[in-house]
């Protein structure tokens, strides 16, 4: 059966194609009676609108690009749930592109999204400075960006959503110290990620305050996977570095370290306590359950979506930086 087109509706109603098009997108300048006539005819004839074409004709694609570092953990999926909570009811489609923690792939994804004429891009970057130039170029060409969780080191005129990584990391260290731990190792994330440096700064600040900071206890990881956490724990043991606890940059690093320690028959938390920062469901499905700083991931996605809509609806809207609260959740990995 032949697809019914706007031209078919035009012939049937003896109205111009432009009037039909404007009625279908709810143009406020179309008389209500005319709009009803068009919609009734569309239903009667079985017309299915080409939404993408109509939106592009009127200056929007009704698509939002989302760039995330990875899709292998619940972290990104929870953020996406928040983004979709806001955008789907408004008729937006979400195009998701993972960068696999690779700046060059992130760059290609950004440029591809721009080619697809998305109305805006929400991004959790994988390197704080590598793609500064392309962020600015895309915004200069008229596509707004909103950064969340990991934000660029350079000051860009763009809205941002995050938590206070430094303060929350510091509070977690105070918790570990309150349980009697004094040799606290830190599995630090890549130094090219702002969050990694902020959490490491919070860690060192508290250990300096208590006079127990030892640079040998800082293990700089090249990535954030389970395997990277396993390698870090192995490095601590192989180097015969005395430690009674671990604070890891992410849940994945912490769990990788925990798995290795348990394989070595080291009891958690009796011998080594473990805590992390992220707040995904992973923390609750390991044994023992993992103490973690839990970020409000769904809320972070919702706020980022609202901020991108502000920029889409008004390109002159002032950029905002929203700092959300994160909760310290104490579980069995640090509590005897």
N, C-alpha and C positions, 0 to 999 in steps of 0.2 A: 504493500500500500504506500502511495506517495506521501511524503512528509508535507504537512500543511505549513505554508510559509506566511510571512507578513504580507507578501504580494497577494496571496490567496484571500487573506482577510480584507485587504484593501479593495479587491474586486467585489467581494461578497457584500461589503458595507458601503461601497462607493465613497470611501474616505481615502485620503492620501496615506502613503506608507509612513510618512513622518508623524502624522496624527496617531496612527496605529502604534508606532514605536513608543511615542511619548505616553500614550495611555497605558501601555504594558509596563512601563517603568514608574508609573504613578506620578507623572509630571504634574506639579501643582497648577500649571496653567491650562490643563485640560478640564473641560466642563465635566462634572460628575456624571451627567446623563450620557455623555459621549464615552466616558471611561467604562461605565456599566455596559453600554452597548457592545464595546470592543471585547470586554471580558466575557460577556455572555456568548458572543460569537466564537471566541477562542475556545471556550469549553464545548460548545456545540460541534464545532468542526474538528475538535481534537488537536488543537494547536499546542505544540510544546516549544516554549521559547528557548532560543540559543542565548542563555544567560550571559555567557562570556562575551559574546559579540555585542549584546545590548549594553552591558556595563562598560566595555571599552569605548563604545560610541559616545557614551555620556561621561567619559573621562576617568572611569575607575575599572579595575579588573575584579574587585571584590575578592582579592587574594592577598594573603599575608605570608611572607617568607619567614621561616624560623630556622636559624642556624644553631646547632648544638655540637659540642665536642664529641659526644658518643651517644649510642642508643643501646648499649649493652647492660646498663644498670637501670633501676627504677628512678634514678635521679631525673633524667630528662623526661621520662614518661609522665611523672607527677607534675612537672612544670608545664608540659604540654596540655595536661588535663585542665589546668587553670586557664591557659590561653584559650583553649577551645570552649571553656565555660562561658567566656565573654564573647568570643567572635562568632561561634556557630549560630546562636540565636539571631544574630544580626545579618545572617546570610553570607558571611565570609568563609572562604576556603583557606585552609592552612597547608602550605607546602613546606615539608620538613626536609632539611638537608644536613646530615651529620658530616663533620669535618674529620672525624677519626683522629682528633688531636694533632692535625697536621695543618700548619698555617697556609701552605700552598693550596691545599684542597679547600680550605675555608675561603680563600680568595676567589677560586673558581666558582664556588657555590654562590658567593655574593654577586658576582658578575652575571651568572646565569639567572639568578632571581631577578636582577634588574632587567635582563633581556626579556623575561616573562612578563614584565610590566606590573610587578606586584605593587600594591599600594603602600606597603611599608615592610620593614624587616626588623624582626626581633632576634637578637643574637647573644649567645653565651660564647664568648671567644675562647680560643685555645692558646693565644699568645698575646701579651698585653701591648705589643707595639708593632709586630711584623706587618700588619695590614692597616696601620693608621692612615696611610695615604688613600687607600681604596675606600675606607669608611667616609673620609671627608669628600672624596670625589662623588660617591654615590649620593650623599646628602646635598652636595652642591648642584647635582643634576635633578634634584627634586624628590628623591625617595627618602622619607624619614627613617631613621634607625633608632631603636631603643635597645640598650644593653642591660643584661641582667646577670646576677651572680658574679661572673668574672667581667670586670669592666676594663677599658683601656687605661694605660698609664698616662697617656697624653690627655690634656684637657680638651675635650671635644664638646661642641654645643649640641648635646644629645641627652635625652632623658635616660636615667639609670635606676635600677632596682637592685638592692643588695642587703646584706646584713653587716653588722659591725664585727668583722672577722677577728680583729685584734682583741677587742674586749671579751668576746665570747671564748676565744682560745685561752685568754688569761684566766677567766673564771673556771674553765675546765682544769687548768693547771693547779689552781687553788684547791679544787676538789681532790686531785690526786695527792697533793701535799698533806691535806687534812686527813687522809687515810694512812699517813705515815711514810709515803714514798718520798725518797730523796734523790734517787738516781733515775731520773725520768728521761728516757730517750725520745727523740723526736724524729719521726719519718716525715721529712719535709717534701712537699711537692716541687715540681719544676720551678726554678726561680723566674721563669718567663711568664708565670701566672701571678697576678697581683695578690690573689687570695693566699697563695702559698707564702709569700713574703709577709703578709699581714698576720697570718696565724703564727708563723715562726717568730715574728717580733713580739707577739703577745706571750708566747712560750718563754722567750729569753727574758722579757721584762719581769715576769714573775719569779723565774729562777734567780735572776740577779737580785731581786728584792730579798729573797730568802738566803742569798749567798751560796747557792748550790749549782750555778750554771757551769757546765763543762762542755766545751765545743766538741769533744770527742763523742758526745752523746747525740749529736745532730747528724743524721744520715740523709744526704741529699739524693732523692730518688729521681730518675730520669723520666718516670711516668707515673700513672695513677692506677694501674691494674692490680689484680690480686697477685700476679707474679712479681710485680715490682715490690709489693709489700713482703712477699716471701723472701726475696733477695735481700731486702734491708734487714730483716730479722736474722737471716743467715750470716750477714756481714757482722752484725753485732756479736753474735756468738763466736764466729770464727776469729774475730779480732780480740776475743777474750775481754770485751768491755763489760764491766760490771754495771748492771742496770736492774731496777726492780719494777719498772713500768714503761709503757710506751704511749705516747700521744701521736697519732697519725693524722696526716693532712686530710684523708678521706676514709670513708667506711671500707672501700675496696682495699686500700693499703693496710688498714688495721686488720681486716679479715685474713688477708694473705699472710701477714705476720703471725696472727693467732694460729693459723693452720700449721705453719712451720714449727712454732713453739710446741704445739700439742703433739706433733709428730716426734719431737725430741723429748717427749714425756715431761714437759715443763707444765706445771699446773697453773691455770688461770682462774682466779686472781691470786691464789695463795703465794705463788712464787713471782709471777709477773702480772701486773694489772695492765689492761689495755683500754684506751679511750680514743675516740675519733671525732671527726667533724664532717657532717653532711646531713644525716638524719633521714636516710632512706629505709625502706622496709627490710633491707639486708641486715640491719642491726638487730632485728627481732627474730631472724630465722637461723641464726648461728647459735652454737652452744660453747661457752656460756653467752647469753645475750650481751650485746655490746653497748657500753656506755658511750653516748654521743651527743654532740651539739646538734640539735635538730632544727634545720632551717624550715620555714613555712613554705614549702615548695609550691603547693597549689596556689596559695595566696600570691607568691612571687610571680607566677605565671599570669594570674588575673590582673595584678597591678601593671605588669608589662603590657598586657593587651589594652588596658584602658589608656595607658600613656601613648601607645602607637595610634589609637583612635583619635586622641586629642590632636596629634600632629597631622593626621590625615584630614581631619575636619577643619583645622586651622593651621596652616603652615607657619604662621607667625606666633603661634602659642609658645610661651616660655618653656624652656627645658626644665625638667624637675629631677632631683635626686631623692629617691624614696628609700629610707633605711628601715627595714623591717626587723622585728624582734625575733630572736632564735631562742629555743628552750634547751636547757641542759637536762638530759634525761639519764639518770643513774641506773645502771643495770648490773647484772651479776659479774661482768668482766672486771669491775673495779671494787666490788663490795664483797667482803668476806662473810 
